[in-house]
Amino acid sequence: VEIKSKYNKQYTADGDDGLLDGLKGDTDWRKGLWQGYQGQNFLAIVDLKSKKKTTRISSGFLQDTRSWILFPKTVVYSGSMDGKKFKEIASVTNTVSDSNLEVQRKEFSVPIDAKEYRFIKVEAINYGKLPNWHPGAGGDAFIFIDEIVIE
């Protein structure tokens, strides 16, 4: 995986390969299985090493509003054969309210018509500034991601 965004040094999930290591973060982000991106979108490209028929793409995200961690607004999945020209495959829009204070993990997952791709791009759009009602109002929200799964 080639991560185009820069994760926070405190939330690395053991580095770049932490997004594909098979270890899913749970609702306790303090265990270290999540990568955290503050004030920026998440962007990564997964090289499948050869053309592979793909039927589902998913990625796990965390929301802990009190801790400034919010689900992304939208996650966009794109595919490519050459790693340069990407075409959007599908997108998933978040449906969980920012005011939902339950700590939760959610898979942003999409089934797709079986097509061959060599590269999959995952882009998660950051929530942005924390809302006025939040104790950290105006601060930059985090995206916490773990495990990109391509079936």
N, C-alpha and C positions, 0 to 999 in steps of 0.2 A: 504494500500500500504506500502510495506517495501522498503525504498530507501536505496540502498547500496552505493551511492555516497554522497558527502557532499556539500550541496548548500552553496553559499556565504551568509553571514549574512545580507547583504543588499538586497538580492533578494530571498525572502523566499516564496512568494505567500501564506502567512499565514500558513506555515508549511507543513508537509508531506501530509495532506489531501487536500491541495490546488491543487493537481494534479487530484483530482476526485470530486471536489466540484461543477461542472457544470458551473463555471464562466470562460469563455475563455478570455485570454489576447488578447488585440488588438495591433496595431502597436506602441502605446505609452507605452513602458515598464516601464515608471516612475510611472504608476498608481499602481504598486505593485502586479499585477496578475501573474507574471512570476517567475519561479525559475531559478536562474542562477548558472551555474557550470563552473568554470574557470580552464583551463589546465587539464581537466580530462574528461573521458567518463561519460555518465549518465547511471546508471543501477538501475532498480527498478523491484520489483516483486509484482504483484497484485493478491491477494487471493480472488477468487470469492465466497468463503465460501461453495460452493458445485459445482458439475459438472454442467457446463452450455454449451449449444450448442452455438458456436461462429461462426459468419459469416463475421465479419469485425473488424479490429483493427486499430486504428489511434491515433496519438499524434500530438499536435500542437507545432511548433517551430517558432522562430523569427530570422530574419536577419536584423541587423543594422550595417553594416560593419564599418562605421565611429566610432561606439561606441564599437568596438571589439567583437560584437555579430555576429556569423556566424552560418548558418545552419550546422547541423552535416553532416559528409561525407556520412554516412549510418545509417539507423535505422534497427535493427534486432528484430523481434518478435519471441518468442519461447513459447511453451506450455508444460505443465506438469500436471500429475494427482497427484503426490506426493510432489511437491515443491522441489524436489532434482534432478531428472533426467529430463532435458529439451531437447526438440527437436525443432530445428528451423522450424517455420511455414512459414515465408516469410521475405524478407528484401526489403527496399526501399533505393535507392541511390539518393542522392541529384543531381539535374540537374541545380541549379541556381549558376551562377558564383560568386566567392568571390569578383569580381570587380563590381558587380551590386550594386550600392549605394542606390537603392530604399529600404526604410524600408518596410519590408513585413513579413506577417505571412503565414505559409504554413502547411497544414496537410500532414503528412507522413502516408498515409493510404493504407491498402491492404484488398481486399476482400479475403476471404478464404473459402474453402469447409467447409460446416457445420460439425464441429467436436466438441466433448466435451472436455473441459479442466477445471481444477479447478484453475490452476495458469497460469498467463501470465507474461512472462519476457519481458521487454522493455529495449533495449540497444542502445544508440545513441553514435556513434563514433565522438569524438571531432575533429574539423578542425585542431587543432594543433597550431603551431606558426604562427603569423601574417606574411603575405608575405612582401618581400623587399620594395614594392611600398607603403605600408601602413605607415602612420605617427608613428604608434606604432610597427613597424617592429621588429620581434623577440619576442614580448610579447605573452602571452598565450591567445588564443581566448576563449570566453564564448560560452556555449550552453545555450539558454533560452528555457525552455519547459513549456507548460501549457496544461492541460487537456489530459489525456489518456482516450480514449473512446473504450469500448469493447462492441460490439453488438452481 
